[in-house]
Amino acid sequence: MKNIKVLGDGCEKYNALTKMVTEVVKENNLKVTIEKVEDYIMIMEYNIMAIPALAIDNIIATKKNFPSKEEILTMLVA
């Protein structure tokens, strides 16, 4: 089971990315866990300077850019 972490500060883009990831998971009946990470100390552990970001199995998959649903699905089934 994959672990997805959406890293951000609660901004509009962060909330939109969280919603999109959740929709992709539900629409494709994927068995993953989704965690929202808003603590700056935890975010800094990923050594990134731009948020929102998406980590899959603790590896940064995207940062700052906003992936499409298709791109998210591709990342999750890879």
Backbone bond lengths (Angstrom), bond angles and torsions (degrees), N, CA, C in turn:
res aa  C-N    CA-C-N  psi(-1)  N-CA   C-N-CA  omega(-1)  CA-C   N-CA-C  phi
1 M - - - 1.441 - - 1.530 108.45 -
2 K 1.322 115.45 129.78 1.458 120.35 179.94 1.521 110.11 -80.93
3 N 1.321 114.96 151.81 1.449 122.33 177.10 1.525 108.14 -115.24
4 I 1.323 115.78 122.87 1.461 121.51 -179.60 1.514 108.31 -110.27
5 K 1.321 116.15 131.70 1.456 121.41 174.77 1.520 107.98 -121.38
6 V 1.324 114.91 125.69 1.458 120.70 174.36 1.517 105.46 -99.39
7 L 1.327 115.95 116.96 1.459 121.80 -175.62 1.518 109.76 -102.22
8 G 1.335 116.52 127.81 1.453 119.01 179.21 1.506 112.77 -178.28
9 D 1.318 114.62 -173.38 1.461 120.12 -174.54 1.531 113.54 -115.41
10 G 1.309 116.75 16.64 1.460 119.38 179.71 1.515 113.95 87.28
11 C 1.325 117.72 7.39 1.463 121.04 -179.31 1.540 110.50 -71.48
12 E 1.298 115.12 174.06 1.467 121.47 -177.75 1.527 112.01 -59.88
13 K 1.333 117.50 -43.61 1.470 120.62 179.84 1.531 111.08 -65.67
14 Y 1.319 116.75 -38.90 1.458 121.28 177.85 1.526 110.37 -61.80
15 N 1.325 116.55 -46.61 1.463 120.54 179.11 1.526 111.57 -63.91
16 A 1.330 116.77 -38.92 1.466 120.84 178.63 1.531 110.87 -66.43
17 L 1.324 117.30 -40.87 1.465 120.84 178.76 1.528 110.34 -65.45
18 T 1.321 116.74 -42.31 1.465 120.85 177.75 1.520 110.56 -60.14
19 K 1.325 116.32 -44.33 1.466 121.20 179.74 1.530 110.53 -62.98
20 M 1.334 116.40 -43.95 1.457 120.50 -178.09 1.525 111.08 -64.67
21 V 1.320 117.75 -43.18 1.463 121.24 178.67 1.528 109.83 -61.55
22 T 1.320 116.23 -44.65 1.470 120.83 179.15 1.525 111.21 -60.65
23 E 1.332 117.33 -42.02 1.465 121.44 178.71 1.523 111.26 -63.65
24 V 1.329 117.15 -43.82 1.472 120.78 179.97 1.525 110.15 -61.49
25 V 1.314 116.44 -43.11 1.468 120.61 -179.69 1.525 110.46 -62.85
26 K 1.329 116.98 -46.40 1.464 120.82 -179.05 1.528 111.82 -67.75
27 E 1.323 117.37 -45.28 1.464 121.55 -177.49 1.527 112.20 -62.46
28 N 1.327 116.24 -29.59 1.471 120.09 -176.22 1.523 112.43 -108.69
29 N 1.313 115.84 9.29 1.469 122.33 176.57 1.533 111.64 49.24
30 L 1.341 115.37 48.55 1.456 120.86 -178.58 1.521 110.42 -87.11
31 K 1.294 116.28 144.14 1.455 121.21 177.76 1.524 108.25 -97.20
32 V 1.322 114.70 92.42 1.460 122.06 179.52 1.527 108.66 -140.38
33 T 1.317 115.41 162.94 1.455 119.86 170.96 1.521 107.61 -107.30
34 I 1.315 115.75 142.40 1.460 121.26 179.04 1.521 107.63 -119.77
35 E 1.318 114.91 128.58 1.461 120.66 -179.96 1.527 109.07 -127.34
36 K 1.311 116.00 132.76 1.460 121.04 175.04 1.522 107.71 -93.70
37 V 1.334 116.47 126.85 1.458 121.45 -179.52 1.524 108.13 -118.07
38 E 1.326 115.73 113.91 1.463 120.88 -178.86 1.520 112.64 -116.73
39 D 1.315 117.28 -4.21 1.462 122.00 -179.53 1.526 109.28 -78.72
40 Y 1.337 116.17 121.64 1.466 120.18 -175.56 1.527 112.49 -62.77
41 I 1.310 117.75 -33.74 1.470 120.23 178.66 1.530 109.76 -63.40
42 M 1.323 116.83 -44.13 1.471 120.56 178.75 1.525 110.86 -66.93
43 I 1.329 117.25 -38.49 1.469 120.72 179.20 1.529 110.11 -64.11
44 M 1.336 116.75 -40.51 1.467 120.43 -178.42 1.532 111.89 -65.86
45 E 1.332 117.58 -22.17 1.459 120.35 176.79 1.528 111.80 -63.61
46 Y 1.329 116.55 -20.57 1.465 121.06 178.32 1.521 112.31 -86.70
47 N 1.337 116.49 -0.79 1.459 122.30 176.34 1.532 112.20 57.96
48 I 1.328 115.77 44.22 1.461 120.46 176.97 1.519 109.14 -119.62
49 M 1.306 115.46 154.27 1.460 120.84 -179.86 1.521 111.52 -115.90
50 A 1.312 117.98 -6.37 1.466 121.42 -176.81 1.524 109.43 -122.89
51 I 1.324 115.18 132.52 1.459 120.72 176.51 1.517 108.20 -129.97
52 P 1.310 119.74 157.39 1.452 126.05 4.88 1.517 111.87 -74.41
53 A 1.312 114.25 159.23 1.457 121.06 178.33 1.518 108.66 -138.37
54 L 1.309 114.42 160.17 1.453 121.06 -179.16 1.528 107.97 -125.59
55 A 1.334 115.67 124.42 1.467 120.74 176.87 1.522 108.55 -113.96
56 I 1.308 116.00 131.19 1.462 121.65 177.24 1.521 107.00 -117.23
57 D 1.323 115.14 120.22 1.464 121.81 -174.86 1.529 110.66 51.69
58 N 1.320 115.26 44.84 1.473 125.35 176.77 1.525 114.60 65.14
59 I 1.316 117.99 17.83 1.464 122.09 175.02 1.524 107.60 -115.99
60 I 1.312 116.88 127.90 1.458 121.09 -178.52 1.526 109.60 -63.34
61 A 1.329 115.71 122.83 1.466 121.55 179.76 1.522 110.63 -100.20
62 T 1.318 117.06 -36.51 1.462 121.45 176.63 1.511 108.73 -145.40
63 K 1.315 115.97 152.44 1.453 120.48 171.35 1.516 108.66 -146.46
64 K 1.274 115.37 133.04 1.452 126.10 179.02 1.526 114.01 68.96
65 N 1.334 118.83 -42.20 1.456 118.76 179.22 1.523 110.20 -75.83
66 F 1.302 116.38 159.99 1.459 121.51 -175.04 1.521 108.42 -112.33
67 P 1.338 117.41 105.41 1.465 119.71 -177.52 1.528 112.09 -73.07
68 S 1.319 116.05 156.53 1.464 121.06 174.81 1.525 108.80 -80.69
69 K 1.320 115.68 169.74 1.466 119.66 176.97 1.523 110.20 -60.55
70 E 1.324 116.86 -39.43 1.453 120.99 179.97 1.540 110.93 -63.21
71 E 1.326 116.33 -41.77 1.465 120.00 178.79 1.522 111.17 -65.39
72 I 1.328 116.75 -39.98 1.468 120.46 178.27 1.528 109.66 -63.32
73 L 1.320 116.95 -45.25 1.459 120.61 179.12 1.519 111.08 -59.63
74 T 1.318 116.89 -43.54 1.462 121.26 179.60 1.533 110.42 -60.54
75 M 1.322 116.97 -41.29 1.463 120.72 178.85 1.522 111.71 -65.06
76 L 1.316 116.29 -36.59 1.462 120.06 -175.05 1.524 113.56 -78.97
77 V 1.307 117.81 -27.33 1.466 119.39 -178.89 1.528 112.31 -96.73
78 A 1.309 117.04 -4.32 1.479 120.69 179.63 1.511 111.00 -71.55
